[in-house]
Amino acid sequence: MSTPMKTVAVVDYGMGNLRSVAQAVRTAAEGEGWQVVVTADPAVVRAADRVVLPGQGAMPDCMRELDASGLRASVLEAAASKPLFGVCVGMQMLLSHSAEGGVDGLDLIAGQVLKFDLAGRRQADGSRYKVPHMGWNRVRQARHGAAWHPIWQGIADDSYFYFVHSYYARPEHDAHCAGVADYGEPFAAAIARDNLFATQFHPEKSAVQGLQLYRNFLRWKP
């Protein structure tokens, strides 16, 4: 008798880079007994074993579309009971409030989303900081509780990941910061609490280290 496949739901509320996220998760899941589904059905999200919440564009649009799609309640239920991975604006949505449009997030991790304020400042090579922060940047892994977060397993500290964003997360509690990058000043590149993990960068655009993050998420037992 074959073992039923476990399911990862990639939430489709109309605002994520769904195809590339789903393909990266499928690649990471090869041989691991997972079925990866892109879904706009709240019942599928509720039934899934793990959930990925992507996001792309402006935070107010993402929050509006999450509500309009009818998926907000199922995402909150998933966040209360199963492993959930937020990506880019999907990470920012987990926080309490965003300066982008002055909208409230899901308030699953206490904190604010703020805009980079780098006017007139220059990088070490003399060039001006540009907003959005776009391209590859190093991420320093931060202790989560007494140890490194297990989703970093097998990934070298200070590895490069790919970013595209004008706003950044500032969690209220340092314990919820799982990774730090620098762009003019340090900012939270990854946040985590209990069964939640999220990244400001795009794992699906971050080569082998990004795939390893998704692979670790699928193996994670919070």
N, C-alpha and C positions, 0 to 999 in steps of 0.2 A: 504494500500500500504506500503510495507516494505521500511525502510530507507536503501539506499545503504551503504555497509560496507566501512569504510575508510581503506586505505592500508598503511602498513609500508614495505618499501623495504630494505632488508638486501643485501648490494651490494656484489656480488660474482665476484671478479676479480682474484680468485685463490689463495689468500694469507691470508684468515681469518679462525678463528675457527668457521665456519659458523653454523654447526649443534648445538653447545651448545649456541651460541649467539641467533640464531633463536628460539630455544626451550625456552630460558629464556624470550625473548620478548613475545612469545606466552603465556607463563604462566602469565606474567604480564598483558597481554591484555585480559585475560579471562573475559567475561561479559562486556567488554568495547566497543564492536562493531568494532573491528579491524581485518583485515586480514593481516597476516604476510607472506610475500613471500621472498624467497631467489632467487635472479635474477642476470643474467649476461646480461640482455637486457636493453640497454640505454633507450628505450621507456618506459619500466616499471618503471625505476628509475624516469624519468621525470614526469610520471603520478601519482606517489605515493604521499600521503599526508605527509609522514615523511620518513626519510632515516636514516639507521644505516650503518656506514662505519667501519667494523672491520679490523683488521690487525694483522698479526703474521709473525715472521721471521725478515729478514733484511730489513731496509728501502729502500736501492737501488732496491732490488727485488720487493718490494711492488710498488714503483713508476713505475718501468719498466712494471710490469704486469698490473697496472692500465691503462697505455698508450696502451699496446698491446691489451687489452680487448676492447678498444674503449669506455670505461666508464668514462674517465676523464672529458669530456665535460658535460656529464649528471650529474656527481657529483658536478661540479662547478655550474651548473644551479640550482641544488637542494640547494646548500649552499647559493645561492643568494636569494632564495625565500621561503624556507620551513624549518621546524625544522630538524636539522641533528645532530646525536650523533656519535662521533668518539670513537673507543675503541682501546686501546693499541697503536700499530703502526698506527692505524687509527687516533689516536689523533696526533701523531708526524707528520703525513702527512699534517695536517692542517697548520703547521708552515712554516716558510720561507726557512729554510735550515737545513740539518742534517750533523753532523760530521761523521756519519756512511756512508762511501763511498763518502762523499763530494757532496751529491746530493741535489737539490732543492726540496722543498715540494710544496704544493699548494698555499702557501703564503696567506692563508685566515685569519690567525692570525699572526701578526709580532712576530718573535722570532726564537730561535735556538734550535736544539736538540744536546745535548752534552753527552759525555761518562762519567760515574762515574770514578773519579780518586781517589781511596781510598787505594792505595798501602801503606802498612806499618801501616795503621791506625787500631785501635782496638775499639771494642764496649765496653760498660760499663762493661760487664761480662769478658772482657779480650780477647774474641775471635776476630779474624780478620774479617774485612768486606769482604764479598765475592761478586763478580760480576759474573753473574747477581744477582741483588736484587730479591730474590724469596721468597714468602711467605706472611703472613698476616702482615699488618702494619696499624697504625692509620692514619686517614686523618682528618686534621683540616679544617673546612669549612672557606672560606675566603669571605669577603664582595665583592659582585659584584655590583658596583655602590653604592647606598645608603643602600642596604639591602642584606640579604643572598639570594643566587640564589634559585629560586623556585624549582629547581630539587632536592634540599636537603630537601624538605618538609617531615616531619615525620621521618627523619633520625637523630639520635643523633650525635652531634658533637663528634669528636674523635672516631667514629666508625671504626672498622677494615674492610679492603678490601684486596683482594688478588692481588699481583703484581708478574710479571715475566718480567724483563727488565734490560738491560745493559746501555741504554741511557735514558736520561730524558729531559723534555722540560724546556726551560727558555724563557717565553714570554717577549717581549720587554717592554710591559706596565703592571705594577702591576695590573691594573684594569681587565686584562684578565685572571688573576689567580683566579680560583674559589675554589681551595682546595690545601692544602699543606701537604706533608708527610716528614718525616726525615729519611735519610739514609746516615749517615756521615755528611750531611748538609741538610738544607731544600730544597725541590724541588717541582715543580708544579705537583700535583697529578691529578688536574682537571683544564681545561681551558674553557673559555666561551667568546663569543662575539655575541651580537644580537641574532640571531636564531641558533647559534652554541653552542654545549656543548660537551665536550670530556673528557675522563678519561684515565690516564695511567694504572690504575688497570683494572681488568676484573670484571665488574658487574656480569656477568654470572657465575663466580666462587666464588662470595662473599655472598652467602646465602641470607637471607631475606632482608638485606639492599641493596644488588645489585638488587634484584627484585623490591624493592621500587623505586630505581633510574629509572629503565626502566618504571615503572608504572607512575612516575612523568613526564617522558619525553613524554609519550603518552597523558598526560593531560595538558601539558605545552602550554601556549598561548603567545609566545614571541611577 
